[in-house]
Amino acid sequence: MKHFAIVFVMSLFVILYVWQNIEIMKTKMDYKKMIRTEHALAEKNAKLKFELEQLRNFRSIESNAVRAGLSRIKPSDVIVIKEDPGRVKENDKEGK
């Protein structure tokens, strides 16, 4: 019985030692997987930022507007309204 207890304790020690190493390897593998995911997401984020900056570029905005059928504003498209300063004062007097 004495030998059985020694063998049992030694076996238990070996099992716990191996189990600990297996858990460490799983943790390392999960860490490496997360690092790869982080790098992929950082690269995707950089690409999206670059695309956003391209879309904010004036030339890009202009080409998108032309494709949408818009045209540049011409002087004939602008209407200027001039108000007579004397008329404004008359309206103020009438309102009082």
LOKEDO-161248 format. One record per residue (C-alpha): z, x, y; residue number from 0. Coordinates in pm, 1 decimal. Layout:
<site><c3>Z</c3><c1>X</c1><c2>Y</c2><nr>NUM</nr></site>
...
//
This chain:
<site><c3>0.0</c3><c1>0.0</c1><c2>0.0</c2><nr>0</nr></site>
<site><c3>71.5</c3><c1>293.6</c1><c2>227.6</c2><nr>1</nr></site>
<site><c3>-282.3</c3><c1>422.9</c1><c2>192.2</c2><nr>2</nr></site>
<site><c3>-425.4</c3><c1>77.8</c1><c2>256.3</c2><nr>3</nr></site>
<site><c3>-241.5</c3><c1>57.2</c1><c2>589.2</c2><nr>4</nr></site>
<site><c3>-370.2</c3><c1>401.1</c1><c2>693.1</c2><nr>5</nr></site>
<site><c3>-729.6</c3><c1>312.7</c1><c2>595.3</c2><nr>6</nr></site>
<site><c3>-698.6</c3><c1>-23.1</c1><c2>772.6</c2><nr>7</nr></site>
<site><c3>-570.8</c3><c1>135.9</c1><c2>1096.1</c2><nr>8</nr></site>
<site><c3>-841.8</c3><c1>404.8</c1><c2>1083.9</c2><nr>9</nr></site>
<site><c3>-1111.0</c3><c1>141.7</c1><c2>1022.1</c2><nr>10</nr></site>
<site><c3>-977.6</c3><c1>-67.4</c1><c2>1307.4</c2><nr>11</nr></site>
<site><c3>-983.5</c3><c1>238.1</c1><c2>1535.9</c2><nr>12</nr></site>
<site><c3>-1345.0</c3><c1>318.5</c1><c2>1439.6</c2><nr>13</nr></site>
<site><c3>-1454.6</c3><c1>-43.1</c1><c2>1492.2</c2><nr>14</nr></site>
<site><c3>-1290.4</c3><c1>-59.2</c1><c2>1834.8</c2><nr>15</nr></site>
<site><c3>-1441.7</c3><c1>277.1</c1><c2>1933.7</c2><nr>16</nr></site>
<site><c3>-1792.3</c3><c1>170.5</c1><c2>1829.3</c2><nr>17</nr></site>
<site><c3>-1750.8</c3><c1>-172.3</c1><c2>1995.0</c2><nr>18</nr></site>
<site><c3>-1646.8</c3><c1>-3.5</c1><c2>2320.8</c2><nr>19</nr></site>
<site><c3>-1956.1</c3><c1>219.3</c1><c2>2315.6</c2><nr>20</nr></site>
<site><c3>-2180.1</c3><c1>-79.9</c1><c2>2245.0</c2><nr>21</nr></site>
<site><c3>-2033.5</c3><c1>-266.8</c1><c2>2543.0</c2><nr>22</nr></site>
<site><c3>-2085.6</c3><c1>36.9</c1><c2>2766.9</c2><nr>23</nr></site>
<site><c3>-2450.7</c3><c1>57.1</c1><c2>2658.1</c2><nr>24</nr></site>
<site><c3>-2498.1</c3><c1>-316.6</c1><c2>2730.0</c2><nr>25</nr></site>
<site><c3>-2347.3</c3><c1>-267.9</c1><c2>3074.8</c2><nr>26</nr></site>
<site><c3>-2578.9</c3><c1>26.7</c1><c2>3144.5</c2><nr>27</nr></site>
<site><c3>-2882.1</c3><c1>-173.0</c1><c2>3032.9</c2><nr>28</nr></site>
<site><c3>-2783.4</c3><c1>-467.2</c1><c2>3255.3</c2><nr>29</nr></site>
<site><c3>-2732.2</c3><c1>-229.2</c1><c2>3547.9</c2><nr>30</nr></site>
<site><c3>-3076.8</c3><c1>-73.2</c1><c2>3501.4</c2><nr>31</nr></site>
<site><c3>-3234.2</c3><c1>-418.6</c1><c2>3477.2</c2><nr>32</nr></site>
<site><c3>-3065.3</c3><c1>-524.1</c1><c2>3801.2</c2><nr>33</nr></site>
<site><c3>-3180.0</c3><c1>-205.0</c1><c2>3974.7</c2><nr>34</nr></site>
<site><c3>-3540.9</c3><c1>-275.6</c1><c2>3869.6</c2><nr>35</nr></site>
<site><c3>-3506.8</c3><c1>-633.0</c1><c2>3996.6</c2><nr>36</nr></site>
<site><c3>-3362.7</c3><c1>-508.3</c1><c2>4325.4</c2><nr>37</nr></site>
<site><c3>-3653.7</c3><c1>-266.3</c1><c2>4373.6</c2><nr>38</nr></site>
<site><c3>-3907.6</c3><c1>-539.4</c1><c2>4292.4</c2><nr>39</nr></site>
<site><c3>-3744.3</c3><c1>-778.8</c1><c2>4539.7</c2><nr>40</nr></site>
<site><c3>-3724.2</c3><c1>-511.2</c1><c2>4809.2</c2><nr>41</nr></site>
<site><c3>-4094.6</c3><c1>-434.4</c1><c2>4762.1</c2><nr>42</nr></site>
<site><c3>-4182.5</c3><c1>-805.1</c1><c2>4777.2</c2><nr>43</nr></site>
<site><c3>-3971.1</c3><c1>-841.4</c1><c2>5091.7</c2><nr>44</nr></site>
<site><c3>-4151.0</c3><c1>-548.6</c1><c2>5254.4</c2><nr>45</nr></site>
<site><c3>-4489.3</c3><c1>-701.5</c1><c2>5169.6</c2><nr>46</nr></site>
<site><c3>-4383.8</c3><c1>-1036.0</c1><c2>5315.1</c2><nr>47</nr></site>
<site><c3>-4261.4</c3><c1>-868.8</c1><c2>5634.5</c2><nr>48</nr></site>
<site><c3>-4592.6</c3><c1>-683.4</c1><c2>5663.3</c2><nr>49</nr></site>
<site><c3>-4784.7</c3><c1>-1008.6</c1><c2>5612.2</c2><nr>50</nr></site>
<site><c3>-4569.8</c3><c1>-1180.9</c1><c2>5873.9</c2><nr>51</nr></site>
<site><c3>-4638.1</c3><c1>-904.9</c1><c2>6125.0</c2><nr>52</nr></site>
<site><c3>-5009.7</c3><c1>-930.1</c1><c2>6051.6</c2><nr>53</nr></site>
<site><c3>-4998.1</c3><c1>-1303.7</c1><c2>6118.7</c2><nr>54</nr></site>
<site><c3>-4812.5</c3><c1>-1243.2</c1><c2>6445.2</c2><nr>55</nr></site>
<site><c3>-5083.6</c3><c1>-999.7</c1><c2>6556.6</c2><nr>56</nr></site>
<site><c3>-5287.1</c3><c1>-1146.0</c1><c2>6845.1</c2><nr>57</nr></site>
<site><c3>-5619.7</c3><c1>-1067.5</c1><c2>6677.9</c2><nr>58</nr></site>
<site><c3>-5510.5</c3><c1>-1252.9</c1><c2>6367.7</c2><nr>59</nr></site>
<site><c3>-5396.0</c3><c1>-1551.5</c1><c2>6571.3</c2><nr>60</nr></site>
<site><c3>-5726.4</c3><c1>-1551.7</c1><c2>6755.8</c2><nr>61</nr></site>
<site><c3>-5934.7</c3><c1>-1536.0</c1><c2>6436.2</c2><nr>62</nr></site>
<site><c3>-5728.2</c3><c1>-1816.1</c1><c2>6277.8</c2><nr>63</nr></site>
<site><c3>-5781.7</c3><c1>-2029.3</c1><c2>6587.9</c2><nr>64</nr></site>
<site><c3>-6158.9</c3><c1>-1969.9</c1><c2>6577.0</c2><nr>65</nr></site>
<site><c3>-6164.4</c3><c1>-2066.5</c1><c2>6207.9</c2><nr>66</nr></site>
<site><c3>-5973.3</c3><c1>-2383.7</c1><c2>6294.6</c2><nr>67</nr></site>
<site><c3>-6243.4</c3><c1>-2476.7</c1><c2>6544.9</c2><nr>68</nr></site>
<site><c3>-6052.9</c3><c1>-2393.5</c1><c2>6862.7</c2><nr>69</nr></site>
<site><c3>-6215.4</c3><c1>-2216.7</c1><c2>7156.5</c2><nr>70</nr></site>
<site><c3>-6090.3</c3><c1>-2000.7</c1><c2>7441.8</c2><nr>71</nr></site>
<site><c3>-5964.2</c3><c1>-2171.0</c1><c2>7755.0</c2><nr>72</nr></site>
<site><c3>-6225.5</c3><c1>-2161.1</c1><c2>8029.9</c2><nr>73</nr></site>
<site><c3>-6165.8</c3><c1>-2203.1</c1><c2>8402.8</c2><nr>74</nr></site>
<site><c3>-6343.5</c3><c1>-2538.2</c1><c2>8381.9</c2><nr>75</nr></site>
<site><c3>-6082.3</c3><c1>-2657.4</c1><c2>8129.0</c2><nr>76</nr></site>
<site><c3>-5796.9</c3><c1>-2614.0</c1><c2>8377.3</c2><nr>77</nr></site>
<site><c3>-5717.9</c3><c1>-2891.3</c1><c2>8622.8</c2><nr>78</nr></site>
<site><c3>-5530.4</c3><c1>-2792.0</c1><c2>8937.6</c2><nr>79</nr></site>
<site><c3>-5332.3</c3><c1>-3063.2</c1><c2>9114.2</c2><nr>80</nr></site>
<site><c3>-5238.0</c3><c1>-2992.0</c1><c2>9472.1</c2><nr>81</nr></site>
<site><c3>-4971.9</c3><c1>-3194.5</c1><c2>9639.0</c2><nr>82</nr></site>
<site><c3>-4968.3</c3><c1>-3251.7</c1><c2>10012.3</c2><nr>83</nr></site>
<site><c3>-4633.3</c3><c1>-3121.9</c1><c2>10146.0</c2><nr>84</nr></site>
<site><c3>-4634.8</c3><c1>-3381.6</c1><c2>10428.1</c2><nr>85</nr></site>
<site><c3>-4678.7</c3><c1>-3661.0</c1><c2>10178.1</c2><nr>86</nr></site>
<site><c3>-4376.0</c3><c1>-3541.9</c1><c2>9981.4</c2><nr>87</nr></site>
<site><c3>-4157.3</c3><c1>-3567.6</c1><c2>10291.4</c2><nr>88</nr></site>
<site><c3>-4282.9</c3><c1>-3924.5</c1><c2>10358.6</c2><nr>89</nr></site>
<site><c3>-4198.1</c3><c1>-4026.6</c1><c2>10003.3</c2><nr>90</nr></site>
<site><c3>-3848.8</c3><c1>-3878.4</c1><c2>10044.4</c2><nr>91</nr></site>
<site><c3>-3791.6</c3><c1>-4080.8</c1><c2>10363.3</c2><nr>92</nr></site>
<site><c3>-3904.0</c3><c1>-4401.1</c1><c2>10197.5</c2><nr>93</nr></site>
<site><c3>-3670.7</c3><c1>-4344.8</c1><c2>9905.6</c2><nr>94</nr></site>
<site><c3>-3360.5</c3><c1>-4308.2</c1><c2>10131.3</c2><nr>95</nr></site>
//
